């Protein structure tokens, strides 16, 4: 397996671990202080993944450089990351809908 595919897999492993942590945090009372470093790390990892993918464009296509098993693992990891990210977004949407503020007295009303 090529070094680029190995690097892509390692970055995806980190992205998945970070996305799992974001999901855990999003299911609890959300602190911006706790979310911010995780989101920044995710952004950095995505940028690194894009750089590696750009440097090795076409590696995920059947019949190109690298082995098929590595490409399959990468596709599966991308799918796993996408699902975790979608779950995180849904958790945030749900939590923001639970608290509404009354404009007159600025008190939270849980619904």
N, C-alpha and C positions, 0 to 999 in steps of 0.2 A: 504494500500500500504506500502511496506517495506521502511525503511529509506534509503536503498541503491538505490532503484528506485527513490525516491524523490531527493536524492543527484545527481543522474545521470541527472534527468530532470533540476535541477537548473544549473548544469554545462553546459548542452546543451543550456539552455536559454542564458547564458553568452556567449557561443561560437557563437550563432546566432547573438546576438547583436554586438559582436566584428566583426564578418564576414560582417555584414551590414555596419559597419563603415569602414572597409577595402575596401569594394566595393565603397562606397562614395568617399573615398580618391583616389582610383585608377582611377576614372572617371575624376579626375581633374589633374592639374599639380602635379606630384608626388614629394614629398619631402621625402628623406630618413629619415630625422629627425621625420617626422610625421608617416611614415610607421613602423619604427623600434619598437616603444613601442607597437603598435597594434599587430605586428607579434609575439613579445615576449610574450605578454599576451595570444595570441592564442595558442602558443606552450605550455605554462604553463597549460592552460585549457585542452588541449588535453591530456597532461600527467596525470592530475587529473582524467579525465574521464576514462582513461585506468586503473588507479589504482582502481577506484571504480568498473569498469566492471570486472576486474580481481578478486576482492574480492567477487563479486556476479555473477560469471560466470554461464551462463545458464539462467539468469533472463529474457532474451528476448525470450526464447523458449516457445512456447505454452505449457501450462500445468505445468510449473515450478513455483517456488516461486514468489509471487507478483501477482497483478491482470492483466488481459488481457488488460484493458483500459490503464493502465500505460505503458505497453509494446508497445501498439500501438502508444501512444503519443511519446514515445522515438524513435520508428522507424521513425515516421513522422518528428521529429525534426532532426534526423540524416540525413534524406533525404534533408531537407531544408538546413542544414548546408553544405552538400556536393554540392548542387546546387550553394549556395552563394560562396563557395570556388572555384568552377569551373569558375564562372563568374569573380571573382577577378583575377584568373590566365589569363583568356582570355583578360581582360582589360589591364593587364600588358604586355602581348604579343603584343597587338595592339599598345600600347603607345610606346613600344621600337622600333617598326617598323616605326614610324613616323619620327624619327630624325636619319639621317645618317651623319657621320663626314667624311670630306675630309681629307685624311692623309697628303696632302701637306701643307695645311694652317690651319688645325684644326678648321675650321669654320663649324658650323652646317648647314645642308641643310635639310629643312623640305620638306617631300614628302607626 
